[in-house]
């Protein structure tokens, strides 16, 4: 994986984590599982996968 591709993956991960945190912060009525919305958890795990791929496929 080139450094450009790695940077794109890290950007997607960071953007997704930001969206997940904002979603979790501004939708308290939607919290269902242990205080967390299932979509929030899904988005956070999606970001973690992108982050993990970028770290493991380092230069």
CORWONOR-V67929 format. One record per backbone hydrogen bond with DSSP energy under -0.5 kcal/mol. CO is the residue of the C=O (numbers start at 1). NH is the residue of the N-H. E is the energy in kcal/mol with one decimal. If there is no record, write none. Layout:
co = <CO	CO>
nh = <NH	NH>
e = <E	E>
//
This chain:
co = <2	3	4	5	6	7	8	9	10	11	12	13	14	15	16	17	18	19	20	21	22	23	27	28	32	33	36	36	37	38	39	40	41	42	43	44	45	46	47	48	49	50	51	52	53	55>
nh = <6	7	8	9	10	11	12	13	14	15	16	17	18	19	20	21	22	23	24	25	26	27	30	31	34	36	32	33	41	42	43	44	45	46	47	48	49	50	51	52	53	54	55	56	57	58>
e = <-2.5	-2.3	-2.1	-2.4	-2.4	-2.2	-2.5	-2.2	-2.5	-2.8	-2.5	-2.2	-2.1	-2.4	-2.6	-2.3	-2.4	-2.7	-2.5	-1.9	-2.7	-0.9	-1.3	-1.1	-0.8	-2.4	-0.9	-2.2	-1.9	-2.4	-2.6	-2.3	-2.3	-2.2	-2.1	-2.0	-2.0	-1.7	-2.6	-2.9	-2.5	-2.2	-2.2	-2.9	-2.3	-1.0>
//
